[in-house]
């Protein structure tokens, strides 16, 4: 049988070319994986920020309507505190007084375990909210 003569171009990749490709893929994976994990954690924490926002809206509506128990969970249209954890929300609590309501949302470990605290200042039915908590420094919520 005759031996086939292959040209230089038809011989395939060299070992060094393959190793360079594997190294590039490894570097990209080392950068992408932590970024993806952080993105996933922040997206899970959005359930906490949504729950805090809904409770904040209920307290604001109560105050604008002239309610007298706007910082009391389970009265005047205010939802009760959430103590049973879900996948991403560990707890949601309303404390304080009508003049200074405080809403604290806590995420589960899967959501980063951050806290999101909204502190209100009631000025004649108009509540000004100030956000604080560990989620701000972590970039999981906005200040």
Beta strands, then each sheet from edge to edge (+ up, - down):
strand 1: 89-96
strand 2: 101-107
strand 3: 115-123
strand 4: 126-132
sheet 1: 1+ 2- 3+ 4-
end
